[in-house]
Amino acid sequence: MHFDLADLRLFIHIAESPSLTQGAKRAFLSPAAASARIKALEGQLETRLLYRDSRGVEITPAGERLLHHARLIMRQVDYLKSEFTQYGVDSAGHIRIFANTTAVTEFLPEVLAGFLSKRPGVTVDLQERLSRDIVRGVLDGTSDMGIIAGPVEAAGLQVLHFSTDHLVLMVPTGHPLADHPSVTLEQTLAYQHIGLHEGSTLLSFLREHVERLGKHLSLRIQVSSFEAICRMVEAGVGIGIIPESAAVRHSRTMQLVTIKLDESWAMRERSILVRELEALPGTIRALIATLMPEPGGSPQAEAVPHCAQNLAPATITEPH
């Protein structure tokens, strides 16, 4: 059985598009040519890959299986190309990263700025995703690496722990909770919270724990960053739960009180997820090395001091 790489890439484009026409456009083909190529691929595999109707295309179960393998094959082809670029093994290529809210908004922009400034041939696609989607993306090859917080067990993946952070409660000065050395999540629910936007990993995580208590999380307003949460808290709009690393930074310029969150799940280990570290191209391994702590030192990403570094097979147990 012979597979044409162009056909596999075309199938990926169509599967990820709402219609065959748009998928064909991404592959720089006419709809008729694209349709003929897909039919030939279906004939070769002796199975239907797409359902076609007036509303567009829908992938079949067999198509889902092909999509999984096609993505892995094309990612490996891209890896191969990047290894033989004119810039060198770690100075060119494209990296797709799925990460949680803290990584996307707090430390990755600074890390990537330094990393990319030294590598003009590297491009990055950074997407904020929920933990289950991060795991799934790395497993099926749609993402080269994932960054997640909290306990992770994902069969088929390697987990590299690179730092530890804690969730804390932020309140304005003079707040009834301000003189408490620590509080539980349930104690905070008597007050209105400032939360992140819908779809953020931290908000989803907090809602899950609130639901376990049989309670309701009252959101006064939702914003797009930890800085915005802190500004709202400082103004007395509400209280907010954020990572300690963000709390420390914003407390330097704002009148805020940081309170320990007395919950076992408040301590979160940050981890990098990959399918197979040694099989990754030099560019991605170089980025991972940038995130990992130096021997005997601390992580280059801003965080609470590094916990134990680990590399192990891992299945997700908590969304963060």
C-alpha positions, 0 to 999 in steps of 0.5 A, spaced: 500 500 500 502 506 497 500 513 500 502 519 497 504 525 502 500 530 498 494 526 499 495 525 506 496 533 507 490 534 503 485 529 507 488 533 514 486 540 511 479 537 509 478 534 515 480 540 519 475 544 515 467 545 515 467 543 507 471 540 502 471 546 498 475 550 504 480 544 505 481 544 498 483 551 498 488 550 503 491 545 499 491 550 493 487 545 489 480 545 486 474 542 489 474 537 483 481 535 484 481 534 491 474 530 491 478 526 486 484 525 490 480 523 496 475 518 492 482 515 490 484 514 497 478 511 499 478 506 493 485 504 495 483 503 503 477 500 501 473 504 506 469 511 506 473 516 509 468 522 509 460 523 509 458 528 504 452 532 503 450 539 502 452 542 509 459 540 508 463 534 510 463 529 516 469 525 518 467 517 518 470 513 524 475 510 519 477 517 517 478 519 524 483 513 524 486 515 518 487 522 520 490 520 527 496 516 523 496 522 517 497 527 523 503 523 526 506 522 519 506 529 517 509 531 523 514 527 522 516 529 515 516 536 518 521 534 523 525 531 518 525 537 514 527 542 520 533 537 522 536 539 515 535 546 515 540 551 513 539 554 520 542 548 524 538 543 528 535 547 533 534 554 529 529 552 525 522 549 524 515 550 527 513 548 534 505 547 536 504 548 543 498 546 547 498 549 554 494 551 560 492 558 562 498 560 566 503 558 561 500 562 556 499 568 560 504 568 565 511 565 563 511 562 556 511 569 553 517 571 556 520 564 555 518 564 547 521 571 546 528 570 548 528 563 545 525 566 538 530 572 538 536 567 537 532 563 532 530 567 526 528 560 523 523 558 528 515 559 528 510 557 534 503 556 534 501 557 542 494 555 543 490 555 550 487 549 551 483 545 557 488 539 560 484 533 557 485 537 550 492 538 551 493 530 553 489 528 547 493 533 542 500 531 544 497 523 543 494 524 536 500 529 534 496 535 533 501 538 538 508 537 539 508 538 546 503 540 552 504 544 558 499 542 564 499 543 571 497 538 576 497 531 577 497 527 570 497 520 568 497 519 560 498 512 557 503 513 551 506 520 554 512 522 557 511 527 563 517 532 565 516 536 571 519 543 571 516 547 576 511 547 582 506 553 583 501 554 588 494 557 588 492 563 593 487 567 594 487 575 593 483 580 597 483 587 597 486 590 604 481 591 609 477 585 606 474 580 612 478 575 610 485 579 609 487 577 616 486 570 615 493 566 615 489 561 610 482 559 608 479 553 604 475 554 598 468 553 601 470 559 605 471 564 599 464 562 596 461 567 601 464 572 596 463 574 589 469 572 585 473 575 579 474 569 574 478 568 568 474 568 561 470 562 559 474 556 556 480 557 561 483 551 564 483 555 571 476 557 571 474 550 569 478 547 574 475 551 580 468 550 578 469 542 578 472 543 585 466 548 587 461 543 584 464 537 588 462 541 594 455 542 592 456 549 592 456 555 586 461 559 584 459 566 584 462 570 578 462 578 579 466 579 572 470 575 568 477 578 565 482 575 560 488 575 565 491 575 572 493 582 572 486 584 570 484 579 576 488 583 581 486 590 578 479 588 580 481 585 586 485 591 588 479 596 586 474 592 591 470 588 586 471 581 588 476 576 590 480 572 586 484 565 586 490 565 582 497 562 581 502 564 587 507 566 582 502 571 578 500 574 585 507 575 587 509 579 581 502 583 581 503 585 589 509 589 587 505 594 584 498 593 587 495 594 594 493 586 595 493 581 600 495 574 599 492 568 603 494 561 603 489 556 600 488 551 605 487 545 599 491 539 597 490 541 590 492 548 591 499 545 590 500 544 582 506 541 579 507 544 572 509 539 567 511 538 559 508 533 555 511 529 549 510 523 546 517 521 545 523 526 547 528 523 543 524 523 537 523 530 537 527 535 532 532 539 535 528 545 535 523 542 540 528 539 544 532 546 545 525 549 547 524 544 552 531 545 555 530 552 556 524 551 560 527 545 564 531 548 570 539 548 570 542 543 574 543 545 581 539 551 579 532 554 578 527 553 572 528 559 567 520 560 567 518 564 573 515 559 578 515 557 585 522 553 587 523 547 583 520 540 585 523 534 583 524 533 576 521 526 573 520 523 566 515 517 566 509 514 562 503 518 564 492 519 564 489 525 566 486 525 573 485 533 574 483 538 569 487 544 570 
